[in-house]
Amino acid sequence: MEGRGRVAASARRGTALDAVRRPTLVIVAATDTALDRRTALILDHSLRGRALCTALSGATDEWLRELVRAACADEARAPRFALVAVGGFGRSELAPQSDIDVVLVHDTKPNRIEPIASAIWYPMWDAGVKLGHAVRTLDDQLDLARSDLDTATAMLTARPIAGDAELGRAVVEAGVSRWRKRRKRWLHDLQLRVRERQAGAGDVAYILEPDLKDGHGGLRDVQSMWWAMAAGFDLPESDAASLDDCYNTLLSARVALHRATGRPGDVLRLEDQDGAATAGGFADADVLMSEVSAAARTIAWISDEGWGRVGRVTAGKSVALAPDVVLVDGEVELAEGSDPAADSALVLRVAVAAARSRCRIGRRSLDLLSDKTPEWTGSWPVGAADRFVALLLEGHDAIPVLEALDQRNLITRLLPEWGPVQSCPQRNAYHRFTVDRHLWEAAANAADLADRVTRPDLLVMGALFHDLGKGRPGDHTEVGMELVRSIAPRLGYNVADTDTLVAMVEHHLLLPDVAMRRDLTDESTIQMVADAVGTVERLDLLHALTEADSKATGSSAWGSWKEELVSGLTDRVRHVLGGGDVDEVTWRLFPDADTLTRMATGELHINVTEDGVVVVAPDVLGSFSRVAGVLSLNGLDVLSAQAHTDEAQLGRLAMMASQFRVVVPDEGLDWVPIVADLRAALRGQLAIEARIAERARTYRRRRATQARAPGPPLLTFHDEASSNATVLEVRCPSKVGILHRITKALGEVGVDIRHATVQTLGMEVVDTFYVRTWDGGLVVDPDHRAELERAVLHAAS
């Protein structure tokens, strides 16, 4: 199969049973024992991938033979037994930190075999290897192989290592024979096992930290296909060859992971990816993850397609779905006589039919489409764009169809600009998918929101294209705008629609960025967004795109708080775009009437909600900072914060009200001790600085959540963002107590915080503050600004 996911490999694997017959690679080295040779191989970083696995398995074979010879040396008449390699060892696939799985099969009494078994196991344990072992009689082993799926599959690639050669061969041959005799049952059980495993595992191709072994599209899926072939399942030769290549890619990544970490494991964690790339000889971690993704996608597709054919009843009856498109035995096929070369839009008719019927495209038809569909180098055929939109509007039902087309490089045949985003990794915790899958998911989410806009076609197209600039040099938004400016006319869009699609790419982050980083009660904020968007139609498109994009990004990218802010911002901007004045829309999020009443009393009030706290207190220097410090001491991440100060009244000080919304832990939140700490801090009776320093020393550093560490702290003034406050944005690495330190520094240089928003993006925080001088003015003096910047950057570093 010449699929997109095939990865070149230096070694090719045969069928599942070939592993038994594959010759062992013998490594000659100037060492004393096989254990020495094994250790030397593990330390030899010039050996990679399958070459290392084969060599290490061969050295381990020799070591075990030495142990068996030593175990039998004092036995005048040794019992009959065979040491058999199973699992990865049986497949000659030992990675540097792999378990060594063996079965000691015998036909003698337990008291005679136990000393020999101990003489083999203990030296292995003493050498520090992780041993998976079992001691069984031949009958016990064969009985287990009749009833236990794991034992039965292990025998398909088992290899006799030492002991009685005839007994060893008998064990392996009997295991294979019993598998074939019960092939229907095993095929059914194996199919259920695959589905159960995949239901609880992530997709190796898409997630940030893939499980190379058990994930969907991982090594186990290939092994399951091999076991199915041993049970009589007919896998096309081209698919078998593709599985071999892709398997070798994942095997190389697993070896590299063991090399980089020096410990066993199959999950390719973010912090290990750079080291694994170096150890595996990949150009960098992005190349490693891209190759892993491409290989896993092909594995998952072949596996899913294969298991979809198991047990299917074929009747041969066809039902017409579209011109030259029929449904046959649950698969979408080309009608007899149809010609993709002469009817270039046929590929999209097939795709729409497959999505609407929720059926796979048949292999024969997919191969024919791949062989004969011409490249669309110029304008799309008449009506093709409408069919493409129809496909995208099928939502998530379209994603398996798009994956099938992409496996055969049919999407790049229609849209050459798609190539750079294929399997393109996004190595940070904020994104859960590769770029191409993210765009498909965003388009599918947009389809669910199509009834909220007047142009559903522009919505799904804009969602599909909004990150198309990724995978190319330069700012992805600017690159994407130029790409869409070229693509849209080819699809048949006029100048106005092309401009709208380009604007969707340009402003796809506008609403969420403003909603999460700006004061939405400030008239300047609303007017700025209205000027950028221009029309109500574009505003509604961007609103829906924001939700679709956020949900496709990851679980942390969309929630009730963000939805509330984006919706509120959109409502205010819509009013302005509809001809209303910006000051006609009153939207006071904070303080509400109850908070204002409490401020009038001049007394301390603390009110907790499900996900936040409102504090009313006398406006003394550092009050806001103290609240932030207490929340940090209690391990809470702040989502957003707002502040409001009134004027001093006769008989009382000016009052400050602050509202903080926090990330609530899964186990819930006990506010009682937090409120106690808040009261003590606001009375000046809590050593916040000392406690934060102590917590920072004992705080368990969070695992890396993005590939590249954040840059140095940066402060930016946004003078155009508000007419009545100075707006500054601080970007810096996330640390314990960082909000407390920054806000304390602001107080020290003579400014009051009127409004604040806080975001944590991976390992970086982005905090925006609306501030005024103590006399209520803007921070305009250059010397004052310089000192403010000095203080904040010092606190952030």
N, C-alpha and C positions, 0 to 999 in steps of 0.2 A: 504494500500500500504506500503510495507516495503522499501520505498525509502530512499536514503541517507540523504535527507533533513528533515526527520521527527524528531521532537524534543519532548522529553517527557514533558508532562504537567500534572498538578495536577487536572485540571478540563477539561471536554470535552463539546464542544458546540454541540447542536443538529442542526436541520434545521433552516432556517431563521425564520419560524413561531413559533418555540419552545420558542423564547425569550419572547413572549407574555405570555406563560404559565409557564415560569420558576419561582419558588417561590423565594421570596425576602429573603435574609439573614438578620435577625434582630440582631443588635448588642446591647447588654445590657451594659450600662455604667452609672456610677454615675454622670450624668450631668443633668441639669435642662430642657433643651429643645432639640428638634431634631437638631437645628442649632449647639448647643454645641456638640452634638454627632458627627455631621458631621465634625466640626472643630477638634475634638479629633481624628477622624479617619485619617484625613489628616496629623496630627502630629505623628500618630502611625506608625513608620517606620518598625515595625515588620510585618505589612500586606503588601503583595506584589502582583503584577500581578492581575489575575482575582479575587482573594479573596478580594483584596482592592476595585476593581471596583464594585463588587457586594454589598459589605458592604456600600460603599459610596453612591451608587445609592439607597439602601434601606433607609439610613439615610436622603437622599435628598427627597425621597418620603414622609417620615414622616414630614419633614420640610414644604414641600409644602402643605401637608394636614393641618398642623397647620395654615399656612397663609390663606388657603381657609376658614377654620373655623372662623378665626378672621375677614376675609373680609365680611363674611355673618352674623356676630354676630348681627349687628345693623339693618339688613334687616328684616323687619317684614314678607316680602314675597319675598324671593330671586328669581331672574330669574333662568330659567333652563339653566345650562351650565355644561361642563365637561372640566377638565384640563387634557391634553393628553401629555405624554412624547414621543418625537421623537428623531431621530438621535442616537448618542451614548448613550444618556440618555434612550431612548426607548429600547435599547439593554442591559441596565443595565451595561454599560461599562464606567462609569465616572472615569476618571483619576483625580489626585489631582488638575490639572489646567484646566480641560475640561470645555467647554461651557455647560450650561444647556439649552437644546432646548425643548420648550413646545409650544403647540397650545391650545388656549382657544376657544372652540367651543360652540356656544350658539344658541338659537332660539328666541331671544328677540330683542328689539330695542337697537341701539348703546348707547343711553343716560343711559340706565339701566345697561348695562354690563361694561361701562367704569369705574365707581367707583370701581367695584369689581376687574377689571383688574389692576387698579392703586394700589389698596390695596395689591395686590400680587407682582407686579413688584417692587415697590419702596423699600420694605424691602430687596428684593434680591439685588438690586443695592447698597443699604446701606451696605449690608454685604460684598460687594466687589466681587461678582461673575459676570462672564460674561454671560449675558442672551441673548439667541436667542428666540424671542417670536413672536407670531402672534395671532390676535383675528379675528375669522371668524365665519360666520354662518355655519350651517351644509351644506346647499346647496353650499355655496362658497367653502367650504373645499372639497366637493366631485367633484365640477366642476374643481377645480384646480388639483385634483388627476387624472382627466380624461386626462388632457392636458400637465401637467408639470411632467417630469420624476423625478425630485428631490422630489417633493411632493408625487408622486406615490410610490417611493421606501421607503420613510420615513414612510408611513402608514403600510408597511409590518411588521415592528417591533415596531410599536407604542404601548403604554401601557396607559390605563386610570389610572390617579393618584388620582383624587379627583373630587368632584361634583356629578352630576347625573350619576349613574353607568350605567343605561340603555342607555343614550345618548353616554357615552364613548364607550360602547361596539358597539353601532351602527356605530360610526365613524370608528372604527378599522375594523369591519367586512365588512362594505361597501367598505373601501379602498382595502382590500384583494380581495373582490369579483370583483371589477372593474379591478384590476390587472390581474386576471385570465381570465376575459372576453376579454381583449385586449392583451393577452399574446404574440401573434405574433408581434404586433406592438411594444410592450415594449421590447421584446427580440431583435428586430432589432435596436431600438433606443439605448438600453443598450450596444449592441455590438459596435455601432459607438462611443458612449461615452467612452467606455474602450479604443478603438483604439486612439481616440483623446488625452485622458489623458496620455496614455503610450508614445505617440509620443513626448510629451514635458517633460516627466519625466525620470530621470535616473533609472538604475536598482538598486534596494535596495541591491541586493546580491553583487554587484561589486564595487560600488563607495565609496569614502572615507567618505562622509557625507550623508548617505541615508535618504530619506524622507520616514519614516515608514508608513505613511498613503497613500500618493498619488503616490509614486514611483511604478515602474513595479515590481511586487512581493510583494507589500505592503498590508496593511489592506483593502484598498478599492477594491483590486482585489478579495479578499475572499468574501467581502460583495456583490460584483457584481455577483459572482458565486451563492451565496445564493439567490439573487433576481432572477437570471435566473432559479434556481431550483423551485422557487415559480411560475414561468411562465411555468413550465412543462419540463424544461431541465433535462435530465436524466444524473446525475453525478454518476459514480460508487461509491458504498459504501466505498470502500477502499480509494478513492480520497477524499470523504467527511471527513473521519476520519483523513486523513493526513492534510487537510486544517484546521481542528479544532486544531490539535496539533501545527501546524505552526503559526496559528493565535494567539494562546495563547502565543507563544514565542515573537512575535512582540508586543502584548499587554503588556506583562511584561516589555519589553524594553521601551515602551512608558511611562508606569507608572514610571519606574526607572528614565527616562529622566525628567519627571515633578518633581519627588522627588529631583533630583540632582540640578536642576536649579531654582526651585521655580517659574517657569513661564510657560505659555502655549507654545506648539510647538510640531512639529512632526519630525523635522530634527535633526538627531543625530550627532551634530557637534563634531569635533575632540576634542576640549577643554572640552567637556562635557562627553566624553566617559568613562574616568576613574571614575568620580563621579557617572555616571549612573550605571557602573558595581558594584560599592560598594553598591549603593542604591538598586539595584536589586538582590543582593546576588550572583552575578557571581564571579568566582575566580579572574578575572582581565578583563581589557578592551578587550584584545585579545580574550578571551573566549566569552565575550559578542558579539563582532563583528562576530566571527566565527559562533555562533549560529544564529544570525540575518541573516547572509549570507546563511547558510544552509536552514533555514526556508523560506527565500524569494525566493531562487532558486526553491524549490519545489512548492511554491505558483505560481510563474511565469510559471513554466512548466505545471502544472495542468490547470491553467487559459488559457494559450495559446492553449493547446491541446483541452480544452473544447470549446473555442470559434471557434476553427478551424472546429469543427463538426457542428456548428450551421448553418443551411441553406444549408448544403452540400447535393447534389443530389447523391443517390447511384444507380448504375446500375448493379453492381456485375461482370462486365467484367474485365478480368485480362490480363495483358501484361507481358510477360517474360522479366526480366531485367538481370538476371544472374542465374546460376544453383540453383534451389530451391528458387528463389527470384522472386516475381511478383509484379506488380503495380495494385492495385484494388481501384477504386474510389478515386484516388489521394493519396493513402497511400501505402507505401511499406510493403508487407506482405510476410511471409513464404509460400511457396507452400505447398499444401496438402501432408502430408506424410513425410515432411522434419523433421529431428531430430537433434537439436543442440547438444544433448548428444553424438551422433555418429559422427557428423561433426562439430568439435569444431571451425573450421575457418568460419563457416556459419555466425557468428555474424559480421565478417568484410566484407563479401560479401554483407550483408544487409546494413551495414553502408555506403559502397562505393556507392551502388545503390541509397540510400536515398540522399546522398550528390549530386550525379550527376543529379538526377531527381528533386532536390530541394523539396522533399516531406518528410512528416513525416513518421516515422516508426509506423505502426498500433499498437494499444494497445494490441491486442491479440498476435501479433508476439513478441512485446517487452516483454510481460509477459512470453511468452514461452522461449525466449532467456534468460531471467533472471532466470527462474526456472531450465533450463537444461544445459546451457553453463558451462562446467567444468572449474575449475581453471587451469591456465597454470603455473604449478609449475616449470617446467624445460624448455627445449628448445621449441621455438615456432614451431607450425606445419609448414611443408614445404610450402612455398609460402605466409605464413601469414604476414611476414614482408613487402613483396611487396604490399600486399593489404592495410596494414596500411599506408605505404608511399603513395599509391594511394589516400587513404582517406585524408591525410594531404595536398596533392597537389591540392585538390579541393578548398583550400583556405578558405575563410569565409563561403562558403556553407557547410563546414564540421563542423562548430562550433555548430549549432543546433543539429546535429547528435551526436556529442561528449557529448553535454549536456544531451540528451536523454539516451545515454549509461551510463553516470555517475549517472543519477537519479536512475538507477537500479543496481548500483555498478558493472557494467560490465567492466569498465576500470580497476578497481583494480583487477578484476578477471583475466585479461590478464597481468596486470602490477602492482603487489602488491606495488611497490615503490611509486605509485601515491597517496596512502592514506594520508600521512601527508600534502600534498599541497592542498587537497580538502578544499575549503572555507577558506583557510588560509589568514588572512588579512595582508595587507601591509599598515600600518597606517601612511602614509606621503603623502604630496601633490605631490611628484614626481611620485608616482605610482597611477594609477586610477583604477586598477583592483586587485582582489584577485590573489594569486599566480597561481592557476590553470587556471583561465580565462586569465591571462597575458600570460601564456605559449601557450594556444590555439591561442590567438591573434598574438603572435610572430610567431608561425608556419604558420598561415594564411598569414601574411605579407610576410614571407619567400617564400611561394608558389608563390606570385606575382613576386618575384625576381629570380625564378628558372632558367630563361634563361641566367642569368649572371654567372652561375657556371657550372662546368663540372660534378658535382655530386649533382643533386637536392635532391636525397634521403638523403644524409648526411646533406644537408642544413636544410630540414624540421625536420629531427630527432634531429639535434643539437639545433634548435630553440625550439623544444618541451622539451628538456632536460636541457637547459642551466641554469635554476634556480631550478632544481629539488631538490637541497640540502636545499632549504628553508623549514621551518617548522620542521627542526631537529636541535639538538644542534651542535654548532661549526660553523666554517666559511662555508658559504653556497657553496662557490666555491670548497673548498677542499672536502666537503661532497659529492657534486654533481659529482666530478671527480670519486670518489670511486664507487658511484652508477652506473654511466655509464660504468665504467670498468667491472662491473658485468652484467649489462643489455645487452650491445651490443653483446657479444658472444651468449647469449640466443636467440637473434633475428637473428643470423646467420651471423653476420659481422666477417670478418677475423681480424687478428691482426693489420694490417695496418689501416683498416677502424675504428677499435675500438680506436686506438691511435689518429686518426683524430677527432673522436667524443669527446674523453677525452680532447684533445687540444682545441676544440671549447668551452667546458665548462670552461677550465682553463683560456682561453684568451678572453672570451666574452666581457670583459670590456677594453681590451688592447687598441684597436684603439680609442674609444671615450676618454678614459682617457689621452692618449698621445696627441691626437689632441687638446684637450681643455686645457691641462696643461703644454705642453712642446713647446719649440721653434722648429718649423718644418723646419727651415733653418739650424739647427745645425746638422752636420753630425753624431754626437754621437747618436742623437735621432733616426735617420733613421736606423743606424746599430743595435741599441738595439732592435728595432721592428723586423728587418729582422732576427736577431739571434733567437728571441723568436718564430717567426712564422715558419720559416724553409723552406716552399715551397710556390710556387705561388698558388697552389690549395687551401691550407689552408688559404692563405691571402685573396683570393677571397671569400671563405666561410665566413671568419670572417667579411669581408667588408659587405656582404649581411646580415649577422646575426646582425651586428651593427645597420643597418637601420631598420631591422624588429623588433629588440628588442626595439629600441628607440621609434618607432612609437607605439608599444604596451604599452610602459610605460606611456606616457602622452603627452599632447600637447606641454609642455615646454621642452621635451626631444629631439626633433628633429626639426631642422629649416634649412634655407638656409645657415646660417653661419657654423653650425656644419657639414652640408653635404659637404660644400666646404672644410673645414679643413680635414675631414676624407678622402675625395676623393683625396686631394692633398697628404696626408700622404701615402695613399695606392699606388698612382702612383710612388712615390719616392722609396718606399719599393719594389715594383714590379721590378723596374729597377735594384735594387741591387740583388734581388733574381734571376733575369734573367742573372746574370753574370757581370753586369756593376759595375763600381766603384761609391761609394757614392758621390764623389766630381764631378762626371760628370753631375749630375742633378742640375741645378740651378733653384731655386724656391724662388724668393724674393717677399714675400708678402708686405714687408714694410722695408725701404721706397722705393717708386717707383721713376721713373725718374723725375716726376714733383716735388715731395717733395725734392729730392736731389738738383734740380735747385734752389728751393726757399731757401734751407739752404745756398747755395753759396752766396746769396745776403746779408746775415748777418742781415736781418730784420725780424720783427714779422709778421707772416702770420697765419691766421686761416681760414681753409677751412672745411665747413660742408657738410655732405652727408645726405642721407635719414635716416641713422641709426647710424651716428657717426660724429666724428670731428677729424681733423688732425691739430695739433698745431706745428708751427715752431717758435722757440724763442731762444735767447741767453741762453747758458747752464749755468745757475746759480743755486746755491743750492736751492732745493725745487720746481723747476719748474714743474716737473711731479706731485708732491704732490698738488700743487696749482690747476692744471687742475682737478685732481680727486676731490678736495674739492669743486670746483665750480659746477661740475656735481652733487655731493651729495646735495649741497644747492638747486639745482633746481629739486630735487626729482627723479633723474635718476639712474637706476640700471645699472652698468657697466657689459657688457658681457665679454669683453676682452680688453686688453690694450697692446700696444707695444711701445718700445722706442728705439731711435737710436741717438748716439752722434758722431759728427765728431771732427776733430782736429782743434785747433785754427789756424787761418790764419793771415797773415800779415795785420794789420789794423782792425781786428775784433776779437771778442771772439769766442770760440768754440760754435757750434750751437747744439741744441737739437730738435729732432722731436719726437712727441708722437702721437699715434693714439688710439682713444677710440671708441669702438662700444657699443651702449647702447640699452636697451629695450625701444622701442618706445611705448608710451601709445596708447590705442585704439583711443583716440580722436586726435591723431597726436601730433606734436611737433613744437613749435615756437622757432627757434634758435636765433632770434634777441636779446632778453634779455640775453640769455646764452652767446652769443659771447661778449656782452658788459661786463658781469661779468668776462669773461676770460681775456679780455684786461686789466680790472682794476686789477685783481689778479696778472697778470704777470708783471704789473708795480709796484706792491707792494702797491696798493691803495684800497685793499678790506680786511676787517677784517674777514678772513675766520674762524679762530678759534672761535671767538665770535659768528659769525653767525651760525656755526654748533652747538655750545652749545645751542643757542636760539632755533634752529629748533628741536634739540633733546628734549628740554623741552616741546615743543608744538606738537611734532610729535605723531600722533595717532598710538599706538602700533599695529602692524599687528597681526591678529589672528594666533594662532598656526597652523602650517602646517605639523607637524609631532608629533608622539605620545610621543617621548622622547626628552627632551631638549638637545641641543648640549653639548658636554663636554667642559672642560676648553680650553682656547687657547693652541695650540700646534704648534711648529715650528720644521720642519724636514729638514736636509741638504741631498741633493741627489748628492753626489760627482761624481757618475758615469754618470750622465745625460748630462754632457757637458764637452768638453775639453778646452773651452776658457772662461768659466764663472762659477761662483759658483751658484748652483741652490738651492733655499730654498722654501719650501712649508709651508704656514700658513693656519691653520684651526682654525676658531673661530666663535662665534655667529655673525649673521648679525646685524649691528647697523648703525645708521646714521653716515656718515663720516668715516667709518672704513677704507676704502682704503686710504683716505687722511692721516689718522693718522699713518697707517703702513708705507706708503711711506715716510712720513716726518721723521719717526723714522729711516728709512734706511739711509736717507741723513745725519742725525745727527751723525751716527757712521761711516761715511766716505766711503760709497759705492754708486756707480752709478747704476741705473737700465738700463740694456740693453734690456730686454724683460720682459713682464709681461702678465699673463693670469689670468682672474678673473671668478669665477663661483659661483653662488648662488644656493645651493642645499637645498631647504626648508628653514630652519631657520639658516643655516650654510653657511659661505663663505669659499671657497677653493681658495686661491691666490698663484700663483707660480711666483717667481721672479728670473731672471737671472741677477746677479749683479757682478760688478768688483770693486776693490778698486780704489781710485782716481788716482792712478798711472797706472791703467790698468791691475793689477794682480788679481789673485784669492784670495779669503778670506781663508787663510790656517792657519794663526796664531791662536792658541787656545784661547788666551786672547781676540783677536779681535772678534772671533766667539762668545765667551761667552757674550761680551758686546752687540754684534748685537742681540743675542737671548734675552738678558735682555730688550733691548730697544723695540723690536718688541712685545714681550709678554706683556710688560707694556702698549703699545699703544693699543693692541688688547683687553685688559681686562678693 
